[in-house]
Amino acid sequence: MKWTEVVRIAEELADAHPDVDPEQINFVDLMKWVLALPGFDDKPEHCGERILEAIQAAWIEERD
């Protein structure tokens, strides 16, 4: 899984952290959680604020 797979990452995060409100998570923690996902295989430096925003938005949509 790579940073560009925003929807898949959001689905995995929703499954891994069902009690977390994605609107309340900060980007530092979000990045750490993505990097810790099983099957995630991309470099931290390939991620930026826009990608994290997209992941957070997709996670919020997944939750709703």
C-alpha positions as CSV (number, residue, x, y, z in Angstrom):
1,M,0.0,0.0,0.0
2,K,1.3,3.5,-0.9
3,W,0.4,7.0,0.1
4,T,-1.6,7.4,-3.1
5,E,-4.1,4.7,-1.9
6,V,-6.0,7.2,0.2
7,V,-9.3,5.4,0.3
8,R,-7.7,2.0,1.2
9,I,-5.6,3.7,3.9
10,A,-8.7,5.3,5.3
11,E,-10.6,2.0,5.4
12,E,-7.7,0.3,7.1
13,L,-7.4,3.1,9.7
14,A,-11.2,2.9,10.4
15,D,-10.8,-0.8,11.0
16,A,-7.7,-0.4,13.2
17,H,-9.0,2.5,15.2
18,P,-12.8,2.2,15.5
19,D,-13.1,4.4,18.6
20,V,-11.1,7.3,17.2
21,D,-12.8,10.4,15.8
22,P,-10.8,11.2,12.6
23,E,-11.7,14.9,12.9
24,Q,-9.7,15.1,16.2
25,I,-6.5,13.4,15.1
26,N,-3.4,15.5,14.4
27,F,-1.3,14.9,11.4
28,V,1.7,13.7,13.3
29,D,-0.3,10.8,14.8
30,L,-2.1,10.2,11.6
31,M,1.2,9.7,9.7
32,K,2.5,7.4,12.4
33,W,-0.6,5.3,12.3
34,V,-0.5,5.0,8.5
35,L,3.2,4.0,8.6
36,A,2.3,1.3,11.2
37,L,-0.5,-0.3,9.0
38,P,0.2,-3.8,8.0
39,G,1.0,-3.9,4.3
40,F,1.9,-0.2,4.1
41,D,5.1,0.1,2.1
42,D,6.1,3.7,1.3
43,K,8.5,6.2,2.5
44,P,7.6,8.9,5.0
45,E,9.2,11.6,2.9
46,H,6.7,10.8,0.1
47,C,3.9,12.2,2.3
48,G,2.8,15.8,2.7
49,E,0.0,17.7,4.3
50,R,-2.2,17.4,1.3
51,I,-2.0,13.6,1.4
52,L,-2.8,13.5,5.1
53,E,-5.7,15.9,4.6
54,A,-7.1,13.5,1.9
55,I,-6.6,10.5,4.1
56,Q,-8.4,12.3,7.0
57,A,-11.3,13.3,4.7
58,A,-11.6,9.8,3.4
59,W,-11.6,8.4,6.9
60,I,-14.3,10.9,8.0
61,E,-16.4,9.8,4.9
62,E,-15.7,6.1,5.7
63,R,-16.9,6.7,9.3
64,D,-20.1,8.4,8.1
